[in-house]
Amino acid sequence: MHPRPSLERYGRHPHGGVINSEFGTLRVATWNLWWRYGQWQARHAAILATLSRLQADVIVLNEVWEEVGGVQQADELARDLKMHAMTCCRPHDQDVLSGNAVLSRWPLLQKGIRKLSATRSVLHAEIGSPYGPLSVFGTHLSWRPDESGRRQEEVGIVLDFISEKNYPSLPPILMGDFNATPGSDELRRLTGQAASSAEGPIFFDAWEQAGDGSHGYTWTRANPYVADEPWPARRIDYVLPALPATSSPAGWFVPERCWIEGTEPVGGIQPSDHYAVAADLRCVLTTMELASEHCGVDHAVPRP
């Protein structure tokens, strides 16, 4: 059994006034796993080794594979990582599906799915975390560089879906492969830098706030799988925590660190054509009671 979370007192509300609150750190990650392309069986072992070393609490995965009536990649990873899995896959070829998944160290309480197109969706997982109910959304937007209009429509559907939920403790987190760069209209809508007709929260970019100051490319010719691709290096995979919806929030996230994972081969095998994005988010809760109700849930293993 993992130790209980280290929840500490925090003294002052950012909008004024002394409060009682607690916080701990949540480690999240997102990774596009490149379905069954290339040496997919060897890559699966490299993916598992990378995720095992990362020790994230919650992971969003894109392009996971699922055999029709058979093995699911997300379930295989969750079993070996001792996590819980939730998937939403759609047709890709005759016998093997492709889609999104959420892995969680803690129990998955509710599942929601909203269709974006015939082959794309957004997956919602409500997680019973030590910090209260935690909502995580994972999606994978249309890939072509000339499909910004379509991606903006998909962003609108995602925001509408997120706005339908209630978030009694922490704001939601949206993660995935958006196939759009930080200055795109898609990301500007999500981060409140452009007008949007859709309802929904405003998100911040964890890499922009807590990255190492580099470009943070997740699709780059430095990766041998895309060395001969015509597309330029881009940052297209994101961890986007939402801002609090009110001036007196029940909780919020403070990004402590954001970094790129999956950049190095494992046993001579590059895990995926994308690099992963990981982030440590400090979870601040403004009521002692809210956190204490959930402290019986085991926390993540201690990390270096």
C-alpha positions as a Python dict, from the first residue, in 0.01 Angstrom:
ca = {
    (1, 'M'): (0, 0, 0),
    (2, 'H'): (131, 343, -91),
    (3, 'P'): (168, 608, 181),
    (4, 'R'): (-104, 868, 219),
    (5, 'P'): (-53, 1204, 53),
    (6, 'S'): (157, 1468, 219),
    (7, 'L'): (-96, 1750, 253),
    (8, 'E'): (38, 2074, 395),
    (9, 'R'): (-125, 2393, 518),
    (10, 'Y'): (-127, 2699, 299),
    (11, 'G'): (-188, 3038, 444),
    (12, 'R'): (-351, 3299, 221),
    (13, 'H'): (-611, 3299, -55),
    (14, 'P'): (-478, 3456, -379),
    (15, 'H'): (-778, 3691, -389),
    (16, 'G'): (-729, 3808, -28),
    (17, 'G'): (-812, 3677, 317),
    (18, 'V'): (-652, 3414, 537),
    (19, 'I'): (-790, 3063, 485),
    (20, 'N'): (-730, 2705, 587),
    (21, 'S'): (-615, 2496, 294),
    (22, 'E'): (-407, 2193, 205),
    (23, 'F'): (-201, 2088, -92),
    (24, 'G'): (-12, 1799, -243),
    (25, 'T'): (149, 1731, -580),
    (26, 'L'): (-17, 1553, -870),
    (27, 'R'): (199, 1410, -1149),
    (28, 'V'): (26, 1390, -1487),
    (29, 'A'): (142, 1300, -1837),
    (30, 'T'): (13, 1273, -2192),
    (31, 'W'): (157, 1062, -2476),
    (32, 'N'): (61, 965, -2829),
    (33, 'L'): (168, 598, -2861),
    (34, 'W'): (159, 570, -3244),
    (35, 'W'): (-90, 282, -3254),
    (36, 'R'): (64, -37, -3405),
    (37, 'Y'): (300, 131, -3646),
    (38, 'G'): (662, 24, -3675),
    (39, 'Q'): (798, -239, -3437),
    (40, 'W'): (488, -209, -3223),
    (41, 'Q'): (553, -508, -2996),
    (42, 'A'): (906, -395, -2914),
    (43, 'R'): (779, -38, -2879),
    (44, 'H'): (517, -153, -2628),
    (45, 'A'): (796, -276, -2399),
    (46, 'A'): (981, 55, -2439),
    (47, 'I'): (662, 249, -2364),
    (48, 'L'): (603, 44, -2051),
    (49, 'A'): (959, 97, -1929),
    (50, 'T'): (932, 474, -1984),
    (51, 'L'): (598, 502, -1803),
    (52, 'S'): (717, 281, -1519),
    (53, 'R'): (1011, 512, -1461),
    (54, 'L'): (790, 822, -1482),
    (55, 'Q'): (557, 711, -1200),
    (56, 'A'): (274, 945, -1300),
    (57, 'D'): (-52, 948, -1107),
    (58, 'V'): (-269, 1012, -1413),
    (59, 'I'): (-184, 955, -1781),
    (60, 'V'): (-374, 1040, -2100),
    (61, 'L'): (-280, 821, -2396),
    (62, 'N'): (-360, 876, -2764),
    (63, 'E'): (-351, 622, -3046),
    (64, 'V'): (-380, 325, -2813),
    (65, 'W'): (-472, 4, -2993),
    (66, 'E'): (-751, -237, -2912),
    (67, 'E'): (-807, -572, -3079),
    (68, 'V'): (-1173, -629, -3166),
    (69, 'G'): (-1296, -865, -2895),
    (70, 'G'): (-943, -907, -2764),
    (71, 'V'): (-643, -742, -2603),
    (72, 'Q'): (-642, -371, -2520),
    (73, 'Q'): (-309, -187, -2497),
    (74, 'A'): (-431, 43, -2219),
    (75, 'D'): (-538, -255, -2006),
    (76, 'E'): (-200, -421, -2061),
    (77, 'L'): (-17, -108, -1951),
    (78, 'A'): (-246, -51, -1653),
    (79, 'R'): (-197, -407, -1533),
    (80, 'D'): (181, -382, -1543),
    (81, 'L'): (185, -30, -1395),
    (82, 'K'): (-69, -128, -1124),
    (83, 'M'): (-308, 144, -1241),
    (84, 'H'): (-671, 163, -1352),
    (85, 'A'): (-761, 205, -1720),
    (86, 'M'): (-1047, 360, -1917),
    (87, 'T'): (-1056, 362, -2298),
    (88, 'C'): (-1257, 490, -2591),
    (89, 'C'): (-1153, 342, -2927),
    (90, 'R'): (-1301, 376, -3274),
    (91, 'P'): (-1247, 193, -3605),
    (92, 'H'): (-900, 217, -3753),
    (93, 'D'): (-869, -98, -3958),
    (94, 'Q'): (-1069, -418, -3982),
    (95, 'D'): (-942, -591, -3670),
    (96, 'V'): (-768, -330, -3453),
    (97, 'L'): (-922, -8, -3318),
    (98, 'S'): (-747, 314, -3217),
    (99, 'G'): (-838, 577, -2960),
    (100, 'N'): (-780, 750, -2628),
    (101, 'A'): (-725, 617, -2279),
    (102, 'V'): (-686, 743, -1924),
    (103, 'L'): (-469, 557, -1674),
    (104, 'S'): (-503, 643, -1306),
    (105, 'R'): (-331, 534, -990),
    (106, 'W'): (-663, 585, -812),
    (107, 'P'): (-1011, 445, -883),
    (108, 'L'): (-1197, 561, -1192),
    (109, 'L'): (-1544, 663, -1077),
    (110, 'Q'): (-1723, 776, -1392),
    (111, 'K'): (-1669, 763, -1767),
    (112, 'G'): (-1797, 999, -2032),
    (113, 'I'): (-1745, 1015, -2409),
    (114, 'R'): (-1829, 1282, -2663),
    (115, 'K'): (-1789, 1210, -3033),
    (116, 'L'): (-1589, 1462, -3237),
    (117, 'S'): (-1610, 1280, -3571),
    (118, 'A'): (-1641, 927, -3705),
    (119, 'T'): (-1291, 846, -3584),
    (120, 'R'): (-1224, 1097, -3301),
    (121, 'S'): (-1365, 1163, -2955),
    (122, 'V'): (-1295, 1320, -2618),
    (123, 'L'): (-1282, 1092, -2314),
    (124, 'H'): (-1375, 1206, -1963),
    (125, 'A'): (-1262, 1023, -1650),
    (126, 'E'): (-1368, 1122, -1300),
    (127, 'I'): (-1102, 999, -1059),
    (128, 'G'): (-1129, 939, -686),
    (129, 'S'): (-806, 1116, -595),
    (130, 'P'): (-675, 1208, -248),
    (131, 'Y'): (-746, 1572, -338),
    (132, 'G'): (-1114, 1517, -409),
    (133, 'P'): (-1296, 1427, -732),
    (134, 'L'): (-1059, 1495, -1021),
    (135, 'S'): (-1187, 1528, -1378),
    (136, 'V'): (-943, 1451, -1660),
    (137, 'F'): (-1027, 1487, -2029),
    (138, 'G'): (-820, 1329, -2304),
    (139, 'T'): (-854, 1398, -2674),
    (140, 'H'): (-675, 1379, -3010),
    (141, 'L'): (-767, 1645, -3264),
    (142, 'S'): (-753, 1620, -3645),
    (143, 'W'): (-398, 1592, -3773),
    (144, 'R'): (-362, 1766, -4108),
    (145, 'P'): (-184, 2105, -4099),
    (146, 'D'): (-460, 2257, -4315),
    (147, 'E'): (-740, 2142, -4083),
    (148, 'S'): (-734, 2429, -3834),
    (149, 'G'): (-1101, 2501, -3902),
    (150, 'R'): (-1195, 2143, -3823),
    (151, 'R'): (-981, 2142, -3508),
    (152, 'Q'): (-1150, 2462, -3392),
    (153, 'E'): (-1488, 2292, -3435),
    (154, 'E'): (-1355, 1998, -3232),
    (155, 'V'): (-1230, 2237, -2963),
    (156, 'G'): (-1581, 2383, -2942),
    (157, 'I'): (-1728, 2035, -2887),
    (158, 'V'): (-1466, 1962, -2622),
    (159, 'L'): (-1538, 2287, -2437),
    (160, 'D'): (-1915, 2228, -2447),
    (161, 'F'): (-1862, 1877, -2309),
    (162, 'I'): (-1640, 2003, -2027),
    (163, 'S'): (-1888, 2281, -1940),
    (164, 'E'): (-2162, 2022, -1876),
    (165, 'K'): (-1977, 1879, -1574),
    (166, 'N'): (-1948, 2002, -1217),
    (167, 'Y'): (-1611, 2039, -1043),
    (168, 'P'): (-1661, 2059, -665),
    (169, 'S'): (-1292, 2060, -571),
    (170, 'L'): (-1021, 2098, -834),
    (171, 'P'): (-1073, 2233, -1187),
    (172, 'P'): (-1055, 1985, -1477),
    (173, 'I'): (-739, 1897, -1669),
    (174, 'L'): (-738, 1861, -2048),
    (175, 'M'): (-454, 1666, -2210),
    (176, 'G'): (-367, 1510, -2543),
    (177, 'D'): (-235, 1550, -2893),
    (178, 'F'): (-398, 1863, -3039),
    (179, 'N'): (-197, 1868, -3364),
    (180, 'A'): (-175, 2247, -3323),
    (181, 'T'): (106, 2478, -3218),
    (182, 'P'): (91, 2710, -2913),
    (183, 'G'): (9, 3020, -3122),
    (184, 'S'): (-270, 2853, -3320),
    (185, 'D'): (-632, 2963, -3301),
    (186, 'E'): (-712, 2627, -3143),
    (187, 'L'): (-482, 2684, -2844),
    (188, 'R'): (-567, 3053, -2822),
    (189, 'R'): (-934, 2960, -2778),
    (190, 'L'): (-854, 2708, -2508),
    (191, 'T'): (-632, 2950, -2317),
    (192, 'G'): (-865, 3252, -2339),
    (193, 'Q'): (-651, 3446, -2585),
    (194, 'A'): (-916, 3437, -2857),
    (195, 'A'): (-1294, 3470, -2852),
    (196, 'S'): (-1490, 3145, -2843),
    (197, 'S'): (-1861, 3082, -2897),
    (198, 'A'): (-1837, 2768, -2683),
    (199, 'E'): (-1893, 2761, -2309),
    (200, 'G'): (-1631, 2610, -2086),
    (201, 'P'): (-1334, 2689, -1866),
    (202, 'I'): (-1012, 2867, -1959),
    (203, 'F'): (-696, 2658, -1946),
    (204, 'F'): (-329, 2739, -1902),
    (205, 'D'): (-36, 2568, -2073),
    (206, 'A'): (176, 2383, -1817),
    (207, 'W'): (480, 2390, -2045),
    (208, 'E'): (456, 2766, -2092),
    (209, 'Q'): (441, 2814, -1714),
    (210, 'A'): (686, 2551, -1589),
    (211, 'G'): (887, 2417, -1883),
    (212, 'D'): (1262, 2453, -1917),
    (213, 'G'): (1248, 2747, -2156),
    (214, 'S'): (1316, 2540, -2468),
    (215, 'H'): (1075, 2489, -2756),
    (216, 'G'): (950, 2169, -2594),
    (217, 'Y'): (897, 1999, -2929),
    (218, 'T'): (698, 1676, -2910),
    (219, 'W'): (714, 1612, -3285),
    (220, 'T'): (1068, 1657, -3416),
    (221, 'R'): (1309, 1510, -3668),
    (222, 'A'): (1538, 1432, -3376),
    (223, 'N'): (1305, 1134, -3335),
    (224, 'P'): (1419, 868, -3584),
    (225, 'Y'): (1061, 773, -3672),
    (226, 'V'): (993, 1117, -3821),
    (227, 'A'): (1342, 1205, -3945),
    (228, 'D'): (1224, 1191, -4307),
    (229, 'E'): (881, 1351, -4259),
    (230, 'P'): (809, 1683, -4438),
    (231, 'W'): (652, 1850, -4134),
    (232, 'P'): (862, 2091, -3922),
    (233, 'A'): (938, 2038, -3554),
    (234, 'R'): (638, 2139, -3343),
    (235, 'R'): (500, 2133, -2991),
    (236, 'I'): (157, 1974, -3038),
    (237, 'D'): (98, 1770, -2720),
    (238, 'Y'): (-28, 1951, -2410),
    (239, 'V'): (-105, 1939, -2041),
    (240, 'L'): (-371, 2207, -1987),
    (241, 'P'): (-505, 2252, -1632),
    (242, 'A'): (-812, 2478, -1610),
    (243, 'L'): (-818, 2804, -1423),
    (244, 'P'): (-1068, 2830, -1135),
    (245, 'A'): (-1415, 2927, -1255),
    (246, 'T'): (-1485, 3171, -969),
    (247, 'S'): (-1299, 3436, -770),
    (248, 'S'): (-1333, 3216, -458),
    (249, 'P'): (-1240, 2870, -588),
    (250, 'A'): (-1250, 2546, -393),
    (251, 'G'): (-915, 2452, -543),
    (252, 'W'): (-662, 2524, -814),
    (253, 'F'): (-336, 2401, -967),
    (254, 'V'): (11, 2556, -942),
    (255, 'P'): (253, 2412, -1202),
    (256, 'E'): (582, 2323, -1037),
    (257, 'R'): (759, 2155, -1327),
    (258, 'C'): (685, 2045, -1684),
    (259, 'W'): (919, 1834, -1897),
    (260, 'I'): (948, 1608, -2202),
    (261, 'E'): (970, 1229, -2167),
    (262, 'G'): (1019, 937, -2405),
    (263, 'T'): (1304, 1104, -2591),
    (264, 'E'): (1557, 823, -2552),
    (265, 'P'): (1553, 467, -2690),
    (266, 'V'): (1493, 180, -2448),
    (267, 'G'): (1694, -126, -2540),
    (268, 'G'): (1766, 34, -2876),
    (269, 'I'): (1396, 97, -2946),
    (270, 'Q'): (1244, 446, -2967),
    (271, 'P'): (907, 421, -2786),
    (272, 'S'): (690, 639, -3014),
    (273, 'D'): (693, 895, -3294),
    (274, 'H'): (578, 1155, -3037),
    (275, 'Y'): (752, 1257, -2718),
    (276, 'A'): (546, 1264, -2400),
    (277, 'V'): (471, 1568, -2183),
    (278, 'A'): (478, 1532, -1803),
    (279, 'A'): (396, 1786, -1533),
    (280, 'D'): (396, 1813, -1155),
    (281, 'L'): (97, 2018, -1043),
    (282, 'R'): (58, 2143, -687),
    (283, 'C'): (-305, 2095, -582),
    (284, 'V'): (-430, 2370, -352),
    (285, 'L'): (-760, 2309, -172),
    (286, 'T'): (-923, 2593, 18),
    (287, 'T'): (-1116, 2380, 268),
    (288, 'M'): (-962, 2134, 510),
    (289, 'E'): (-1271, 1915, 506),
    (290, 'L'): (-1267, 1862, 130),
    (291, 'A'): (-921, 1711, 124),
    (292, 'S'): (-962, 1511, 443),
    (293, 'E'): (-1267, 1331, 304),
    (294, 'H'): (-1042, 1173, 42),
    (295, 'C'): (-721, 1116, 232),
    (296, 'G'): (-804, 747, 272),
    (297, 'V'): (-718, 699, -96),
    (298, 'D'): (-363, 580, -144),
    (299, 'H'): (-125, 832, -292),
    (300, 'A'): (145, 774, -549),
    (301, 'V'): (468, 603, -457),
    (302, 'P'): (746, 836, -340),
    (303, 'R'): (945, 975, -632),
    (304, 'P'): (1308, 1078, -664),
}
